[in-house]
């Protein structure tokens, strides 16, 4: 899963594809969402499929969102929370090829939702 939204950096580069790379829980402290942003989904796919010649063959930025400690935060609710943050408001959900969602939009990762 990822989010699609244009975010223009101070240097003028447009980042359009954003994915949560990590959810870090500092015990009794804070929860940190680590977000990787790419120019577009194609750049993410190149990275995912090991199609990069060099580590700097792709433009990617890393953002961190810090919130109150939440050890129950799963990936789906983390994306929902992220969409409440100003930079990511009104972002569109993107599901990768191997991800499926049910009628409520919950990611099933290829698992049968029990409906035919």
Secondary structure, 3 states (H helix, E strand, C coil): CEEEEEEECCCCCEEEEEEEEEEEECCCCEEEEEEEEECCHHHHHHHHCCCCCCCCCCCEEEEEEEEECCCCCCHHHHHHHHCCCHHHCCCEEECCCCCCECCCCCECCCCCCCCC
